[in-house]
């Protein structure tokens, strides 16, 4: 999940500028980037707003699917005329950035449930190997933007499938307190 989502995010970081800069058009990159950062913050704040009433772990799968949908819209928009393409890309990119902001607090809950404390540092470092490999391969191979965004959609769908498999597996027995992470229960 981590390698796929964060890999898609890093590929997006490298490709949003060329996608928003078709021949003859130069958007205000600083303003667009500022919008991205605001959207990411809004996504993170949304987790804060709902964490008291909802088990935020249950929101991971819908967030991953929404992120995949955003980048799928980008893949489709890249074949549209420029006047139509740029607004679609901007909205889809902003919504994707909201998902990015939402992702980090949610995945922290998921990782705390899945990765035992004793091997947490090792496991988190191992997550980085496929993440970096995916990003380097996609960026070093000179592929068209549409194909690059299609790859990110596939990565996000794979992350969604992995999240679904985690949601469907039985709870781990014998790991004290793990099942309570992300829930609305408060211990005294």
C-alpha positions as CSV (number, residue, x, y, z in Angstrom):
1,X,0.0,0.0,0.0
2,X,2.7,2.4,1.0
3,X,4.9,1.8,-2.0
4,X,2.0,2.0,-4.4
5,X,0.4,5.2,-3.0
6,X,3.6,7.1,-2.3
7,X,5.2,5.9,-5.6
8,X,2.1,7.3,-7.4
9,X,2.4,10.5,-5.4
10,X,6.1,10.9,-6.4
11,X,5.4,10.2,-10.0
12,X,2.6,12.8,-9.9
13,X,5.1,15.3,-8.4
14,X,7.4,15.0,-11.4
15,X,4.6,15.0,-14.0
16,X,2.1,17.6,-12.9
17,X,4.1,20.5,-14.3
18,X,4.5,19.0,-17.9
19,X,0.9,18.0,-17.8
20,X,-0.2,21.6,-17.0
21,X,2.1,23.1,-19.5
22,X,0.9,22.3,-23.0
23,X,2.5,24.0,-26.0
24,X,2.0,27.7,-25.8
25,X,0.6,27.9,-22.3
26,X,2.3,28.7,-19.1
27,X,0.1,28.5,-16.0
28,X,1.2,30.2,-12.7
29,X,3.1,27.3,-11.3
30,X,3.6,28.9,-7.9
31,X,-0.1,29.5,-7.5
32,X,-1.0,26.0,-8.6
33,X,1.6,24.5,-6.2
34,X,0.1,26.7,-3.3
35,X,-3.3,25.3,-4.2
36,X,-1.9,21.8,-4.0
37,X,-0.5,22.5,-0.5
38,X,-3.8,24.0,0.7
39,X,-5.7,20.9,-0.6
40,X,-3.2,18.6,1.1
41,X,-3.8,20.5,4.4
42,X,-7.5,20.3,3.9
43,X,-7.3,16.5,3.5
44,X,-5.3,16.3,6.7
45,X,-7.7,18.5,8.6
46,X,-10.6,16.4,7.3
47,X,-9.1,13.4,9.2
48,X,-8.9,15.5,12.4
49,X,-12.6,16.5,12.0
50,X,-13.9,13.0,11.5
51,X,-11.6,11.0,13.8
52,X,-13.9,11.3,16.8
53,X,-16.9,9.9,15.1
54,X,-15.5,7.5,12.6
55,X,-12.9,4.7,12.6
56,X,-10.5,6.5,10.2
57,X,-9.0,3.2,9.1
58,X,-12.3,2.4,7.4
59,X,-11.8,5.5,5.3
60,X,-8.5,4.2,3.7
61,X,-10.1,2.2,0.9
62,X,-12.5,4.9,-0.3
63,X,-9.6,7.4,-0.2
64,X,-7.4,5.1,-2.3
65,X,-10.2,4.6,-4.8
66,X,-10.9,8.3,-5.0
67,X,-7.2,9.0,-5.6
68,X,-7.2,6.4,-8.4
69,X,-10.3,8.1,-9.9
70,X,-8.6,11.5,-9.8
71,X,-5.5,10.3,-11.7
72,X,-7.8,8.3,-14.1
73,X,-9.5,11.6,-14.8
74,X,-6.1,13.1,-15.5
75,X,-5.2,10.3,-17.9
76,X,-8.4,10.9,-19.8
77,X,-8.1,14.7,-19.7
78,X,-4.7,14.6,-21.4
79,X,-6.4,13.7,-24.7
80,X,-8.8,16.7,-24.5
81,X,-8.3,20.1,-26.2
82,X,-6.2,22.4,-24.0
83,X,-9.1,24.7,-23.1
84,X,-11.0,21.8,-21.6
85,X,-8.0,19.8,-20.4
86,X,-6.4,22.4,-18.0
87,X,-9.5,23.0,-15.8
88,X,-10.1,19.2,-15.6
89,X,-6.5,18.6,-14.7
90,X,-6.5,21.4,-12.0
91,X,-9.6,20.0,-10.3
92,X,-8.4,16.4,-10.5
93,X,-4.9,17.3,-9.2
94,X,-6.4,19.4,-6.3
95,X,-8.7,16.5,-5.3
96,X,-5.7,14.1,-5.5
97,X,-3.8,16.4,-3.2
98,X,-6.7,16.3,-0.7
99,X,-6.3,12.5,-0.8
100,X,-2.6,12.9,-0.2
101,X,-3.3,15.0,2.9
102,X,-5.8,12.4,4.1
103,X,-3.5,9.5,3.3
104,X,-0.7,10.2,5.8
105,X,-2.7,10.1,9.1
106,X,-4.9,7.2,7.8
107,X,-1.9,5.1,6.8
108,X,-0.2,5.8,10.1
109,X,-3.2,4.1,11.8
110,X,-3.1,1.2,9.3
111,X,0.7,0.7,9.8
112,X,0.3,0.7,13.6
113,X,-2.2,-2.1,13.3
114,X,-0.3,-4.2,10.8
115,X,3.4,-3.8,11.7
116,X,4.5,-5.1,15.1
117,X,6.4,-2.6,17.3
118,X,9.5,-4.8,17.5
119,X,10.2,-4.6,13.7
120,X,8.6,-1.3,12.9
121,X,11.8,0.5,11.9
122,X,13.0,-2.3,9.7
123,X,9.6,-2.7,8.0
124,X,9.3,1.0,7.3
125,X,12.7,1.0,5.7
126,X,11.8,-2.1,3.6
127,X,8.7,-0.2,2.4
128,X,11.1,2.3,0.8
129,X,12.8,-0.3,-1.5
130,X,9.9,-1.0,-3.9
131,X,8.8,2.6,-3.6
132,X,12.1,4.0,-4.8
133,X,12.4,1.3,-7.5
134,X,9.0,2.0,-8.9
135,X,9.6,5.8,-9.1
136,X,13.1,5.4,-10.6
137,X,11.9,3.0,-13.3
138,X,9.0,5.2,-14.3
139,X,11.0,8.3,-14.3
140,X,14.1,7.0,-16.1
141,X,12.1,5.3,-18.9
142,X,10.9,8.1,-21.3
143,X,7.2,7.4,-21.4
144,X,4.4,9.6,-22.4
145,X,2.5,11.6,-19.8
146,X,-0.8,9.6,-20.3
147,X,1.1,6.3,-19.8
148,X,2.8,7.7,-16.7
149,X,-0.6,8.7,-15.2
150,X,-2.1,5.3,-16.3
151,X,0.7,3.6,-14.3
152,X,-0.1,5.7,-11.2
153,X,-3.8,4.7,-11.6
154,X,-2.7,1.0,-11.7
155,X,-0.5,1.5,-8.7
156,X,-3.4,3.1,-6.7
157,X,-5.8,0.3,-7.7
158,X,-3.2,-2.2,-6.5
159,X,-3.0,-0.3,-3.2
160,X,-6.8,-0.4,-3.0
161,X,-6.8,-4.2,-3.5
162,X,-4.1,-4.6,-0.8
163,X,-6.2,-2.4,1.5
164,X,-9.3,-4.5,0.8
165,X,-7.3,-7.7,1.6
166,X,-6.3,-6.1,4.9
167,X,-9.9,-5.2,5.7
168,X,-11.1,-8.7,5.0
169,X,-8.5,-10.5,7.0
170,X,-9.3,-11.7,10.6
171,X,-8.0,-9.6,13.4
172,X,-4.6,-10.6,14.9
173,X,-5.0,-12.2,18.3
174,X,-2.6,-11.5,21.1
175,X,-1.6,-8.0,20.0
176,X,-2.8,-6.0,22.9
177,X,-4.6,-2.8,22.0
178,X,-3.9,-3.0,18.3
179,X,-7.5,-3.5,17.4
180,X,-8.4,-0.2,19.1
181,X,-6.2,2.1,17.0
182,X,-8.2,4.4,14.9
183,X,-11.5,3.6,16.7
184,X,-13.6,6.1,18.6
185,X,-13.1,4.3,22.0
186,X,-11.3,6.3,24.7
187,X,-9.5,4.5,27.5
188,X,-9.5,5.9,30.9
